Amino acid sequence: MLSYAIESLQLCTAVLRKFNAYWNSVYRKIFSYKPWKSVRDVMKCLDKKNLEFIYCERKLCFLHNMLVSDNDVITCIMSVYVRSKEYAELCKHCELSALHSVAYIKRSLFEKFCGT
């Protein structure tokens, strides 16, 4: 439920990190981990992504699809949105832009969040 339609939200980095902590606490509860114990290895073994990765991937892919839309209204709205502070903060946080291809977005985010 925590990730349902997450791409439609505007989340600042602090809120996103807090949600990610909640996400990790679910894994801690399921696998009886102590609060100070990292669940990163468990998630990696289960091939699960953290909430920050999911948010960035869904948001950037959604925005990319909007940017390449054939709909004139959506294109006009997106031409304004890409100049917004919200979009700039998202690009800075993800170190990426929605102007890239979906494949590039997914590959780059995977390397950033899962490459370690």
C-alpha positions in Angstrom: 0.0 0.0 0.0 2.9 2.4 0.7 4.0 2.3 -2.9 0.6 2.5 -4.6 0.6 5.4 -7.0 3.7 6.8 -5.4 4.7 8.5 -8.6 1.8 10.9 -8.3 3.1 12.3 -5.1 5.6 15.1 -4.6 8.0 13.9 -1.9 10.9 15.8 -0.6 14.1 13.9 0.2 13.4 13.9 4.0 9.9 12.5 3.6 11.1 9.9 1.1 13.8 8.7 3.5 11.3 8.5 6.3 9.0 6.4 4.1 12.0 4.3 3.2 12.6 3.7 6.9 9.0 2.5 7.3 9.5 0.3 4.3 12.6 -1.3 5.9 10.8 -1.8 9.2 8.4 -4.1 7.4 11.3 -6.3 6.5 12.7 -6.1 10.0 9.3 -7.2 11.4 9.0 -10.1 9.0 12.5 -11.4 9.5 12.8 -10.5 13.2 15.6 -8.0 12.8 16.5 -5.6 15.5 16.0 -1.9 14.6 19.7 -1.2 14.3 20.3 -4.1 12.0 20.4 -3.4 8.2 17.9 -5.2 6.0 19.8 -4.3 2.8 21.3 -7.8 2.4 17.9 -9.5 2.9 16.3 -7.2 0.3 19.1 -7.9 -2.1 18.8 -11.7 -1.7 15.0 -11.4 -2.3 15.6 -9.1 -5.3 13.5 -6.4 -3.7 14.1 -2.6 -4.1 14.0 0.1 -1.5 11.2 2.6 -1.6 13.5 5.4 -2.7 14.5 3.4 -5.8 10.8 2.6 -6.6 9.7 6.2 -6.2 12.5 7.6 -8.4 12.0 4.9 -11.1 8.2 5.2 -11.3 8.3 9.0 -11.1 10.9 9.5 -13.8 9.4 6.9 -16.1 5.9 8.5 -15.6 7.3 12.0 -16.4 9.2 10.6 -19.4 6.0 9.1 -20.8 4.3 12.5 -20.3 7.1 14.3 -22.0 6.9 12.2 -25.1 3.1 12.2 -25.2 1.3 13.0 -28.4 -1.3 15.0 -26.5 -0.8 18.7 -27.0 -2.3 19.6 -23.6 0.0 17.2 -21.7 3.0 18.4 -23.7 2.2 22.1 -22.9 1.8 21.3 -19.2 5.1 19.3 -19.2 6.9 22.2 -20.9 6.1 24.3 -17.8 6.7 21.5 -15.3 10.3 20.8 -16.4 11.1 24.4 -15.4 9.7 23.9 -11.9 11.6 23.7 -8.6 9.9 20.3 -7.9 11.3 18.8 -11.2 14.8 20.3 -10.5 14.9 18.8 -7.0 13.8 15.4 -8.4 16.5 15.5 -11.0 19.1 16.5 -8.5 18.0 13.8 -6.1 18.0 11.1 -8.7 21.1 12.5 -10.6 19.0 12.0 -13.7 16.4 13.7 -16.0 13.1 12.4 -17.4 14.4 13.5 -20.8 16.4 10.3 -21.0 15.0 7.1 -22.4 13.1 4.7 -20.0 15.8 2.1 -20.5 18.5 4.6 -19.5 16.5 5.8 -16.5 16.0 2.3 -15.2 19.6 1.2 -15.8 21.1 4.4 -14.2 18.8 4.2 -11.2 19.6 0.5 -10.7 23.3 1.3 -10.8 22.8 4.2 -8.3 20.7 2.4 -5.8 21.5 -1.3 -6.3 25.0 -1.2 -7.6 26.6 -1.4 -4.2 
